[in-house]
Amino acid sequence: MAGFSGAVRLTELNDFITPAPACVVMEANGAASSGTDHAQGERTDAGSIQIHELKKHKRPDTDSARTVPQRSEAVKISLHDCLACSGCITSAETVLLEQQSVAQLVQKLQEQREQPQNQLRVVASISPQSLVALAHFFNLPRLQTMRKLGHFFKSHLGMQGLFDVSEARDVSLVVAAEEFVQRLQGSSSAGIALPMLASACPGWVCYAEKTHASYILPYISTTKSPQQIMGTLLKRYLAPQLFGGTPHVENCLYHVTIMPCYDKKLEASRDDFRHTYADDSSKTWEEVDCVLTTVEIVELLRSNGVTNLGDWNGEVSSLDSLASLVAQDALCKSPSAASHEADGDEMDVDDKPQIGLAAEQPAEQSVLTSAGGSSSGGYLEYVMARAAQCVFEMDSFSEGQLKVTQKRSSDHTEYTLESPITGNRLLHCARVYGFRNIQNLVRKIKMGKCEYHFVEVMACPSGCLNGGGQLKPPEGQTVSQLIEELEVLYHREDSVWIRSPQEARLVKGLERALAATTTSTQEEQVRALFHTQYHHRTSSNATISSW
């Protein structure tokens, strides 16, 4: 598979699930291999996986009953094929994804420049974990790294904006907490399924679908990950503002995300995140069109002559605001929303959003935002705090009421909230990272011995900062030492404003925007926009003999 980013390589899997001999890739003639005819895989020099159908042919100099396999034309494995597979390893770091590469992004940028009549625009969004890793790599503050990247993407590459996925994470946290409260109170339409397991990690979700579907899927939160919520909102709010009444505007906006792991490429390619148009079912649009990892962004910078972001061009960009786009939409639909000055969403209705984007805050007032909590999203902290408030009427809890117990390692930590009056246990939650701990968790759930109410589950040991697409430590430094430094940088508050997701401008703006829509209830809109579903992935008789 020519054209892949050099960063995409088969690597040591460490704590991840090892390969199994099953692959459901369809053969060139449209039929999956089965029976005595099976597929054999090989890894090319570029690290790509090719599948060859083995067909039996007679030897001319032997008995007619004797046959020997010969390879037919190679068949490529697509992202969609990998999602349907239950045999390959869960970590998508071993899957080479032709449509999820720097080359594909460069092609789209070239198309945007050379064919303006196509009305194609490219935008990007970056996860806080990738931003921290890049800030550490270039020895820059997080805020300056974001502004310099934004300037590089917009002025040099021609993108229309660079957004912070932390904005969409606020929405994901609020929706997940509401889902948990409903489950805890026994009012969820899906039934009472506890513990609720976080769903932001696609590596964990793929593993659950392939290995433990019938047992585990009812426990997994249906809330979309921040990546997919970001894609949903950009396609829903930015695309129409940029392209007006153009038909199928979602496909006019090419959305690239920058993520800490390759599994996010698989997540973006799920059928659940590919939507058909009501007026033309043959055409589809995706919430996220391309996912690049932190390593691939460094390669992109270097290929454009940027070896040190700090030394490249003294200019910086102000921060692009997804909240402002949503506020503009709500304001246009409901002028009375202009009375909500408390959010800082003041905007002239007649101001058409600029390419680069509307109503950006002045540079001196622009800040990165965070909900606090763990470096893997802060789901456990916020979900517990929200449940304590909504279910047990506790606006806050002291350290004496919240007990934290580390098990065998920091990758398995328990959090217990006790009543300040009776001392009874109110909430019992946990943070479970890495597949060894995940397997123990799944085993307890199957046996009916899991006492947790909520679990923040991540496939990678140490969580998202240690994703497979992150930059590797320099010579002389261990992975654990690098992770420690990234954790410190992630939680520094000098350039990050920490506040509750409920207070986020985007969350408040969405409440007003959804309330202004009369075609469906707000609950129905939240379900359609911010929730998803999971599937049991079955294997076929095809096999891969080696990797």
KOLVO-760458 format. One record per residue (C-alpha): residue number from 0; x, y, z. Coordinates in Angstrom, 1 decimal. Layout:
% KOLVO-760458
nr/east/north/up
NUM/X/Y/Z
...
This chain:
% KOLVO-760458
nr/east/north/up
0/0.0/0.0/0.0
1/2.1/2.9/-1.3
2/1.6/6.3/0.1
3/1.3/5.4/3.8
4/2.8/7.7/6.4
5/6.1/6.3/7.6
6/4.8/6.5/11.2
7/2.3/3.6/10.6
8/4.3/0.5/11.4
9/3.9/-2.8/13.0
10/5.3/-2.3/16.5
11/5.7/-4.2/19.7
12/2.3/-4.6/21.3
13/3.4/-4.9/24.9
14/0.2/-5.1/26.9
15/-2.1/-5.5/23.9
16/-4.0/-8.5/22.7
17/-1.9/-10.7/20.3
18/-3.0/-11.6/16.8
19/-5.4/-14.5/16.1
20/-5.7/-16.3/12.8
21/-9.0/-14.9/11.4
22/-9.7/-12.2/8.9
23/-13.0/-11.4/7.2
24/-11.5/-9.5/4.2
25/-13.5/-10.2/1.0
26/-11.7/-11.7/-1.9
27/-11.5/-10.0/-5.3
28/-14.4/-12.0/-6.7
29/-16.7/-10.8/-3.8
30/-16.7/-14.1/-1.9
31/-14.9/-14.6/1.4
32/-12.5/-17.5/1.4
33/-13.6/-20.6/3.3
34/-13.2/-24.3/3.6
35/-10.0/-25.5/2.1
36/-9.4/-22.3/0.1
37/-8.1/-19.7/2.6
38/-6.3/-16.4/2.6
39/-2.8/-16.0/3.6
40/-1.4/-12.7/4.8
41/2.0/-11.2/4.5
42/3.7/-8.0/5.6
43/5.4/-6.1/2.8
44/8.6/-4.1/3.2
45/6.5/-1.0/3.8
46/4.8/-2.7/6.7
47/1.5/-3.1/4.8
48/-0.7/-6.2/5.1
49/-1.7/-7.9/1.9
50/-4.2/-10.7/1.6
51/-3.8/-13.3/-1.1
52/-6.3/-16.0/-1.9
53/-4.7/-19.4/-2.1
54/-6.2/-21.4/-5.0
55/-5.4/-25.0/-5.6
56/-3.8/-25.8/-9.0
57/-2.7/-29.2/-10.4
58/1.0/-29.9/-10.9
59/1.6/-30.9/-14.5
60/4.0/-33.6/-13.6
61/2.1/-35.2/-10.7
62/-1.0/-37.1/-10.0
63/-4.2/-35.1/-10.7
64/-5.2/-35.4/-7.0
65/-2.2/-33.5/-5.8
66/-2.5/-29.7/-5.8
67/-0.3/-26.8/-4.8
68/-1.5/-23.4/-3.7
69/-0.6/-20.4/-5.9
70/-1.3/-16.8/-5.1
71/-3.8/-14.8/-7.0
72/-4.0/-11.0/-7.1
73/-3.5/-9.3/-3.7
74/-6.5/-7.9/-1.9
75/-6.2/-4.8/0.3
76/-7.7/-4.7/3.7
77/-9.9/-1.6/4.3
78/-10.7/0.1/7.5
79/-14.2/-1.3/7.3
80/-12.9/-4.8/6.9
81/-10.9/-4.5/10.1
82/-13.9/-3.3/12.1
83/-15.8/-6.5/11.1
84/-12.9/-8.7/12.1
85/-12.7/-10.6/15.4
86/-9.3/-12.1/14.8
87/-6.8/-9.3/14.5
88/-5.3/-7.6/17.5
89/-7.5/-4.9/19.1
90/-4.9/-2.2/18.9
91/-5.2/-0.7/15.4
92/-1.6/0.3/15.4
93/-1.0/-2.8/13.2
94/-3.6/-1.9/10.6
95/-2.3/0.2/7.8
96/-5.0/2.6/6.7
97/-4.7/4.0/3.2
98/-7.5/6.5/3.5
99/-6.2/7.7/6.9
100/-2.8/9.1/6.0
101/-0.9/12.3/5.5
102/-0.8/11.7/1.8
103/-4.6/11.7/1.7
104/-4.7/15.0/3.6
105/-2.2/16.6/1.2
106/-4.3/15.4/-1.7
107/-7.4/17.1/-0.2
108/-5.5/20.3/0.4
109/-4.3/20.3/-3.2
110/-7.8/19.8/-4.4
111/-9.0/22.7/-2.3
112/-6.3/25.0/-3.9
113/-6.6/23.8/-7.4
114/-10.4/23.2/-7.7
115/-12.1/26.0/-5.8
116/-15.3/25.4/-7.7
117/-15.7/22.1/-5.7
118/-16.3/24.2/-2.6
119/-14.1/21.9/-0.5
120/-12.7/23.2/2.8
121/-10.4/21.4/5.2
122/-10.5/21.9/8.9
123/-8.7/20.2/11.7
124/-9.2/19.5/15.4
125/-6.6/18.3/17.9
126/-7.0/16.3/21.1
127/-5.4/17.7/24.3
128/-3.2/14.6/24.6
129/-1.7/15.2/21.2
130/-1.3/18.9/21.9
131/0.5/18.2/25.2
132/2.8/15.7/23.4
133/3.7/18.3/20.7
134/4.2/21.0/23.3
135/6.6/18.8/25.2
136/8.4/17.7/22.0
137/8.9/21.3/20.8
138/9.5/22.6/24.4
139/6.7/25.1/24.1
140/3.7/26.1/26.4
141/0.5/24.4/25.4
142/-1.3/27.6/24.4
143/1.6/28.8/22.2
144/1.8/25.3/20.6
145/-1.9/25.5/19.7
146/-1.5/29.0/18.2
147/1.6/28.2/16.2
148/0.0/25.0/14.9
149/-3.1/27.0/14.0
150/-1.0/29.5/12.1
151/0.9/26.7/10.3
152/-2.3/24.9/9.3
153/-4.1/28.0/8.1
154/-1.5/30.2/6.6
155/0.9/27.5/5.2
156/-1.4/24.5/4.4
157/-4.5/26.5/3.7
158/-6.8/24.9/6.2
159/-9.8/26.9/7.4
160/-9.4/26.3/11.2
161/-7.8/24.3/14.0
162/-10.2/23.4/16.9
163/-9.6/22.1/20.3
164/-11.3/18.7/20.9
165/-11.6/19.7/24.6
166/-14.7/21.7/23.6
167/-16.4/18.5/22.3
168/-15.1/16.6/25.3
169/-17.2/18.9/27.5
170/-20.3/17.8/25.6
171/-19.3/14.1/25.9
172/-18.8/14.5/29.7
173/-22.2/16.1/30.2
174/-24.0/13.5/28.1
175/-22.1/10.6/29.7
176/-22.9/11.9/33.2
177/-26.6/12.2/32.4
178/-26.6/8.7/31.0
179/-25.0/7.4/34.2
180/-27.4/9.2/36.4
181/-30.3/7.7/34.5
182/-28.8/4.2/34.9
183/-28.1/4.8/38.6
184/-31.7/5.9/39.2
185/-33.0/3.0/37.1
186/-34.7/5.2/34.6
187/-32.7/4.4/31.5
188/-34.7/3.2/28.5
189/-32.0/0.6/27.9
190/-32.5/-0.9/31.3
191/-30.4/-0.9/34.4
192/-26.9/-2.0/33.4
193/-24.2/-1.3/35.9
194/-21.4/-0.8/36.0
195/-21.5/1.7/33.2
196/-18.2/1.4/31.2
197/-16.7/4.5/29.5
198/-16.8/4.3/25.7
199/-14.3/7.0/24.7
200/-11.5/4.5/23.9
201/-12.1/2.7/20.5
202/-9.5/0.1/21.2
203/-11.5/-1.1/24.2
204/-14.8/-0.9/22.4
205/-13.4/-3.0/19.5
206/-12.1/-5.5/21.9
207/-15.5/-5.7/23.6
208/-17.4/-6.1/20.4
209/-15.1/-8.8/19.0
210/-14.6/-10.8/22.2
211/-17.3/-10.3/24.8
212/-20.2/-8.8/22.9
213/-23.2/-10.5/24.4
214/-21.9/-10.0/27.9
215/-20.3/-6.6/27.9
216/-22.0/-4.4/25.3
217/-25.1/-3.5/27.5
218/-22.7/-2.1/30.1
219/-20.8/0.2/27.7
220/-21.9/3.9/27.6
221/-23.6/4.8/24.4
222/-22.2/8.4/24.5
223/-20.0/9.2/21.5
224/-16.4/10.0/22.0
225/-15.2/13.6/21.9
226/-13.7/13.0/18.4
227/-17.0/12.0/16.9
228/-19.0/14.7/18.7
229/-16.5/17.2/17.3
230/-17.1/15.8/13.8
231/-20.9/15.9/14.3
232/-20.9/19.5/15.4
233/-18.5/20.8/12.8
234/-20.5/19.2/10.0
235/-23.8/20.4/11.5
236/-22.9/24.0/12.3
237/-19.7/25.0/10.5
238/-20.5/23.5/7.1
239/-23.8/25.3/6.6
240/-22.3/28.6/7.7
241/-19.4/28.2/5.2
242/-21.5/26.9/2.2
243/-24.9/28.3/2.8
244/-27.6/26.4/0.8
245/-25.2/24.2/-1.0
246/-26.7/20.6/-1.2
247/-25.0/18.0/0.9
248/-22.8/20.6/2.6
249/-21.3/18.0/5.0
250/-19.2/16.6/2.2
251/-17.9/20.1/1.4
252/-16.1/20.1/4.8
253/-13.2/17.7/5.1
254/-12.6/17.2/8.8
255/-9.2/15.9/10.1
256/-8.5/15.0/13.7
257/-5.2/14.7/15.5
258/-5.2/11.9/18.0
259/-2.9/10.0/20.3
260/-3.6/6.5/19.0
261/-4.2/4.7/15.7
262/-7.4/3.1/17.1
263/-9.1/6.5/16.4
264/-8.8/5.7/12.7
265/-10.9/2.7/13.2
266/-13.5/4.6/15.2
267/-13.9/7.3/12.5
268/-14.6/4.5/9.9
269/-17.4/2.8/11.8
270/-20.7/2.5/9.8
271/-22.5/4.2/12.8
272/-20.6/7.4/12.0
273/-21.3/7.3/8.3
274/-24.6/8.9/7.4
275/-26.8/8.8/4.3
276/-28.6/11.8/2.8
277/-32.4/11.7/3.0
278/-32.8/12.9/-0.6
279/-30.1/10.6/-2.0
280/-29.4/7.3/-0.1
281/-26.5/6.6/-2.5
282/-24.4/9.4/-1.0
283/-23.0/9.4/2.4
284/-21.0/11.7/4.7
285/-18.7/10.9/7.6
286/-18.3/12.8/10.9
287/-14.5/12.5/10.7
288/-12.9/12.1/7.3
289/-9.3/11.5/8.3
290/-7.4/10.8/11.5
291/-3.7/11.5/11.9
292/-1.7/10.7/15.0
293/0.8/12.9/16.9
294/3.7/11.2/15.2
295/2.2/11.8/11.7
296/1.8/15.5/12.5
297/5.5/15.8/13.3
298/6.2/14.1/10.0
299/3.9/16.6/8.2
300/5.7/19.5/9.8
301/9.1/18.1/8.8
302/8.0/17.5/5.3
303/7.1/21.2/5.1
304/10.5/22.3/6.4
305/9.4/22.8/10.1
306/11.8/20.9/12.3
307/11.3/23.1/15.3
308/7.9/24.7/15.7
309/9.2/27.2/18.2
310/11.7/28.6/15.7
311/9.2/28.6/12.7
312/7.7/31.9/11.8
313/7.1/34.3/14.7
314/3.3/34.6/14.0
315/0.6/32.8/15.9
316/-3.1/32.3/15.3
317/-6.0/33.1/17.7
318/-8.1/30.2/18.8
319/-10.9/29.0/16.6
320/-14.1/28.6/18.6
321/-16.7/25.8/18.0
322/-18.8/27.5/20.7
323/-19.0/30.6/18.7
324/-20.3/28.7/15.6
325/-23.1/27.1/17.7
326/-23.9/30.4/19.3
327/-24.2/32.0/15.8
328/-26.6/29.2/14.8
329/-28.7/29.6/17.9
330/-28.8/33.4/17.5
331/-30.0/33.2/13.9
332/-32.7/30.7/14.8
333/-33.8/32.5/18.0
334/-32.9/36.2/18.3
335/-34.0/36.1/22.0
336/-30.9/34.1/22.7
337/-29.0/37.4/22.5
338/-30.0/38.0/26.1
339/-27.5/35.4/27.3
340/-24.5/37.7/27.7
341/-23.2/35.7/30.6
342/-21.6/33.2/28.3
343/-19.8/35.8/26.3
344/-21.6/34.8/23.1
345/-22.5/38.4/22.0
346/-22.6/38.5/18.2
347/-24.2/40.6/15.5
348/-26.7/38.5/13.7
349/-25.7/40.0/10.4
350/-22.0/39.1/10.8
351/-21.3/36.3/8.4
352/-18.7/33.9/9.8
353/-15.3/34.4/8.3
354/-13.3/31.6/6.8
355/-11.0/31.1/9.7
356/-13.8/31.4/11.8
357/-16.5/33.5/13.3
358/-16.4/35.6/16.4
359/-12.9/34.5/17.6
360/-12.0/35.8/21.0
361/-9.3/38.5/21.1
362/-5.9/36.9/21.3
363/-5.2/38.3/24.8
364/-8.4/36.7/26.0
365/-8.1/33.3/24.3
366/-7.4/30.4/26.6
367/-7.5/26.7/26.4
368/-10.1/25.0/28.5
369/-10.3/21.8/30.5
370/-12.8/19.9/32.7
371/-10.0/18.7/34.9
372/-9.7/15.1/36.0
373/-7.5/12.5/34.5
374/-5.4/13.0/31.4
375/-7.6/10.4/29.6
376/-10.7/12.7/29.6
377/-11.7/13.1/33.2
378/-14.7/10.9/32.8
379/-14.5/9.2/36.3
380/-14.1/12.5/38.2
381/-16.9/14.3/36.5
382/-19.4/11.4/36.3
383/-18.9/10.8/40.1
384/-19.3/14.5/40.9
385/-22.4/14.9/38.8
386/-24.0/11.7/40.3
387/-23.2/12.9/43.8
388/-24.9/16.2/43.0
389/-28.0/14.8/41.2
390/-28.6/11.6/43.1
391/-27.3/12.2/46.6
392/-27.6/16.0/46.7
393/-24.0/16.6/47.5
394/-22.7/19.8/45.8
395/-19.1/18.8/46.8
396/-17.4/16.1/48.8
397/-14.4/16.4/51.0
398/-11.3/14.2/50.9
399/-12.7/12.4/53.9
400/-15.7/11.3/52.0
401/-13.9/10.2/48.9
402/-11.5/7.3/49.4
403/-8.9/6.5/46.7
404/-7.3/3.1/46.7
405/-4.6/2.0/44.3
406/-4.6/-1.7/43.6
407/-1.6/-3.4/42.1
408/-0.7/-0.4/40.0
409/-1.9/3.1/39.2
410/-3.6/1.6/36.1
411/-6.2/0.1/38.5
412/-7.5/2.6/41.0
413/-10.7/2.6/43.0
414/-12.7/5.6/44.1
415/-15.3/5.2/46.8
416/-17.7/8.0/47.9
417/-19.2/7.6/51.4
418/-22.1/9.3/53.0
419/-20.9/12.1/55.3
420/-23.7/11.2/57.8
421/-23.8/7.4/57.9
422/-20.5/6.4/56.3
423/-22.4/4.1/53.9
424/-20.9/3.6/50.5
425/-22.8/5.7/47.9
426/-20.6/5.3/44.8
427/-17.9/2.8/44.0
428/-16.0/3.5/40.8
429/-12.7/2.7/39.2
430/-10.1/3.6/36.7
431/-9.0/0.6/34.7
432/-6.2/1.0/32.1
433/-4.5/-1.7/30.0
434/-5.8/-5.0/28.7
435/-4.6/-7.1/31.6
436/-6.7/-5.1/34.0
437/-9.6/-4.9/31.4
438/-9.7/-8.7/31.2
439/-9.9/-9.0/35.0
440/-12.7/-6.5/35.0
441/-14.6/-8.4/32.2
442/-14.2/-11.6/34.1
443/-15.7/-10.1/37.3
444/-18.7/-8.7/35.3
445/-19.3/-12.1/33.7
446/-19.2/-13.8/37.1
447/-21.6/-11.1/38.6
448/-18.9/-10.1/41.1
449/-18.2/-6.5/39.9
450/-19.3/-4.0/42.5
451/-18.4/-0.9/40.6
452/-21.0/1.7/39.5
453/-18.8/3.3/36.8
454/-15.4/2.4/35.3
455/-13.2/4.7/33.1
456/-11.7/2.1/30.7
457/-8.7/2.7/28.5
458/-6.9/0.2/26.4
459/-3.5/1.8/26.8
460/-1.5/1.4/30.0
461/-1.2/4.8/31.6
462/-4.1/6.0/29.5
463/-4.3/8.3/26.4
464/-1.0/10.1/27.0
465/0.6/6.7/26.3
466/-1.3/6.1/23.1
467/0.4/4.2/20.3
468/0.4/7.2/18.0
469/2.3/9.4/20.5
470/5.9/10.4/20.1
471/8.4/8.0/21.6
472/10.9/9.0/24.3
473/14.3/10.2/23.2
474/17.4/8.1/23.8
475/18.2/7.8/27.4
476/14.6/8.3/28.6
477/12.1/5.6/29.5
478/8.5/5.6/28.5
479/7.4/5.9/32.1
480/9.6/9.0/32.6
481/8.1/10.6/29.5
482/4.6/9.9/30.7
483/5.4/11.5/34.0
484/6.6/14.6/32.3
485/3.5/14.7/30.0
486/1.2/14.3/33.1
487/2.8/17.3/34.7
488/2.5/19.4/31.6
489/-1.1/18.2/31.0
490/-2.2/19.4/34.5
491/-0.4/22.7/34.5
492/-2.9/25.5/34.9
493/-0.9/28.5/33.6
494/-2.4/28.4/30.1
495/-5.5/26.3/30.7
496/-8.8/27.4/32.3
497/-10.3/24.6/34.3
498/-14.1/24.8/34.8
499/-17.1/22.4/35.0
500/-18.3/21.1/31.6
501/-21.7/22.4/32.5
502/-20.3/26.0/32.5
503/-18.7/25.5/29.0
504/-19.8/28.0/26.4
505/-20.4/25.2/23.9
506/-22.6/23.2/26.3
507/-24.8/26.2/27.0
508/-24.9/27.2/23.4
509/-26.0/23.8/22.4
510/-28.8/23.9/24.9
511/-30.1/27.0/23.3
512/-29.6/25.8/19.8
513/-31.4/22.5/20.4
514/-34.2/24.3/22.2
515/-34.7/26.5/19.1
516/-35.3/23.5/17.0
517/-39.0/22.6/16.9
518/-38.9/19.4/14.7
519/-38.1/17.1/17.7
520/-37.6/17.2/21.4
521/-34.3/18.1/23.0
522/-33.9/14.6/24.3
523/-34.5/13.1/20.8
524/-31.9/15.5/19.4
525/-29.3/14.6/22.0
526/-29.9/10.9/21.4
527/-29.5/11.4/17.6
528/-26.5/13.6/17.8
529/-24.4/12.4/20.7
530/-25.2/8.7/21.2
531/-24.3/5.6/19.2
532/-24.6/1.8/19.3
533/-22.4/-1.2/19.3
534/-22.4/-4.5/17.5
535/-21.3/-8.1/17.9
536/-18.4/-8.6/15.4
537/-18.3/-12.2/14.1
538/-15.3/-13.9/12.4
539/-15.2/-15.9/9.2
540/-13.3/-19.0/8.2
541/-10.6/-17.0/6.5
542/-7.2/-17.1/8.2
543/-4.0/-15.2/8.3
544/-1.0/-17.5/8.9
545/1.6/-14.9/9.6
546/2.0/-11.2/10.2
